[in-house]
Amino acid sequence: MHRIKIINPIIQYWFLPLFFLIGLSVTAQQIKDTTKLINVSYGNKGIELRTKDNKFLFQLQSRLQFRFSTPNDQDPLTYDDYSQNKETTFKINRARLKVGGHAFEPWLKYYWEYELSQSNLLDFRLMIEKWKWLSFKVGQWKVEFTRERFISSGEQQTVDRSLINRPFTADRQMGVEVYGHLKGKGIADFNYWAAALTGTGRGNTTNDDNNLMYFGRAQWNFLGRFLDFEGSDIEFHEKPTPIIAFSALTNRSPYTRFSQSGGGSLEGYENGAPGQYRVNQWNLESAFMYRGFSWQSEWHTKEIIDKLNNDDTTTLKGYYVQAGYFFHNAFDWWPKHLEMAARHAAYRPDNAIRQNLQDETTIAFNWFFKGHKNKLTSEFSYFSFQDKSLPLEQGWRFRVQWDISL
């Protein structure tokens, strides 16, 4: 009995740590052996784990947006918004976790994105991209209907998207898509996208009726060069790279707008019934980059047809134009990493009432520490709200944002 009492403390204080050290040694050896099979690196999409045969790739990245705004942060939506209480705000505007890569074959790709601050699963999709001219996608993603919305919030040229984004974006939807790049000679260079989608917005796994959202986009790369979905010419294109694109979609649902929160309603269309609104939209788009200069624009038309009220139809119109330039190309004293950009947007919620018009004019400055992965943006915006039955209202807003990917 006495001998047992003596041995137990010996086991507890000497042998257990020894077993622990042996375990660490074995684990370290396993990790060392694993490194013979996997390359670990850090790239544009964060930490990367890639097998030696390139059959599997895992990418992990986080992104944060810190924002200061005054006197308010959001775009004014109604006439009364111009007289609302002023709120100067510091906030974490976005906190994202991104996972992507490929599995089994380099052309079988996957991606998902999670918004940590709101506990929203934003994207989850699989892509089959074995052939450039014919690819497939299934899952949930931002529909490529508008260039402004499809460009990541981390690669925008301004703090956030324009006044017209809210009424015209198709945002994230669930469905299937076919897309590709038809690379012909000379001007015969096109991209296309065509999708069938549930049409009820992000996170909604059910449909309200038998109708789907149908979407199509045709993009003409008329100088034979593809322009990626990205704001600012930080790549400094040595050759002029323009595109012209036309997009269209149709959908029938209770919703008249979409956002990160899912399906929603524009003013005057609240509490829609299943299948109540047929929405038809068109967008003509242009973009151009060359030697530090960038341009993009969109012209939107949207019809809302109330199928439960004698097909009563309202037509919405909107547009924006946006340009930016790295002025160090013209002036030696201008800092190399500083870009200046400007945008003007206008929106008519009912094109039949021409006097009703909302305008936004924005001036922005971007300082790129490490491209879009680490940048500081400041902007000044001026809004006006014109209503035929109300006096003209005007307002301004200042915002500063630091966007960093880790």
C-alpha positions, 0 to 999 in steps of 0.5 A, a space after each residue: 500500500 505504501 509503495 503504491 502511494 509513492 508510485 502514483 505521484 511519480 506517474 502523475 508528475 513525471 510520466 504524464 508529461 513524458 507521454 505528452 512530449 512523446 505525443 507532441 513529437 509524433 504530431 510534429 513528425 506528422 506535420 513534417 510529413 504532411 508538408 511534403 504533400 501540401 504547400 502552405 502560402 499566402 496570396 491575394 486570397 489569403 492563406 492557401 493550402 495546396 496539394 503538390 498535385 494541385 488536386 485540392 486548394 483551400 483558401 481562407 481570408 477575412 475582411 474588415 470595413 471600419 467606417 466613420 460617417 456624418 451626419 448620417 451613414 445611409 442614403 436618404 430614401 424618402 423626403 422625410 429622411 433629409 430632416 431626420 436626426 443627425 447621427 455621427 457614427 463609428 462602426 464596423 460596417 462589414 466583417 467577412 470570412 471567405 473560403 474558396 478553392 478547388 477540389 478533385 480537379 482544378 476546374 471544380 471550384 467552390 466558394 462561400 462567404 459569411 458575414 460575421 456581424 449579422 450572421 448571414 451566409 452570403 455566398 455558397 456555390 460550386 463552379 465547373 470551369 473546365 472550358 472557358 466557353 462553357 461553365 456552370 454554377 450552382 448555389 447562391 451568389 450575387 447575380 451579374 445583373 449590374 456591374 456596380 453590385 457585382 463588384 465586391 464591396 471591398 473593391 469599390 471605387 467609393 465607400 459604397 454603391 450609388 443611390 440607384 443600387 437599392 431599387 435596381 439590384 437583383 442582389 443574391 439569389 439561389 439557382 443555376 447558371 451557365 456562362 462563358 467567354 467566347 474568344 473570337 478574332 478581333 472584335 468577336 469577343 464576348 462573355 455571356 451569363 444565363 441563369 434560372 433562379 428562385 427569385 426570392 432573395 438571399 437565404 430563402 430556400 422556398 418559392 412563393 409560386 411556380 414562377 422563377 427569376 430568369 436572367 441573362 447578360 451579354 458583354 461585348 469586349 470589342 477590343 478583344 480584352 476582358 475587363 474584370 469586375 473591379 473598381 479603379 485601374 490599379 493594374 494600370 492597363 497598358 492597352 485600352 480595355 472597354 466593354 459594353 454589356 446588356 442585362 435583362 431579368 424577369 421575376 414574379 414574387 411578392 418582392 419589388 427589391 432585393 438586398 443582403 437581407 433578402 427579398 424586400 419592398 420599395 416604397 409603396 409596394 409593402 406587404 406584397 402577396 405571393 406572385 403579386 408583382 411581375 418585375 421586368 428589368 433592363 440595364 445597359 452598361 459600359 466600362 473602360 480602363 486605360 493607364 490609370 483612368 477608369 470609367 463605368 456607367 449603368 442605365 436602368 429601366 424597371 417595370 413593376 406590374 401589379 398582377 392583383 390590381 388590373 396589371 397596374 404598371 409603374 416604370 422606374 428609371 435610373 442611371 449613374 456615371 463614374 470615373 477615376 484617375 491616378 493623377 500622378 500620371 499627369 503631375 509629378 507632385 501627385 502621390 502615386 498611391 492616391 486616386 481621385 474619383 467622381 460619381 453622379 447618379 439619378 433616380 426616378 421612382 415613377 417615370 410618369 411623374 417627371 418632377 420626382 427626381 433623386 440625385 446624388 453627386 459624390 467625390 472620393 479619394 482612395 489611398 491604396 496601401 496594398 491595392 484593394 486589399 488595404 485601402 483608405 477611402 474618403 468621400 463627400 456626397 451631396 443629395 437632392 430630393 425633388 417632389 412635385 408636391 413638396 419643396 426641394 430638399 438637399 443634404 450632404 454626407 461625409 464618410 471615411 472607410 478603411 477596408 483591409 483583407 487579412 
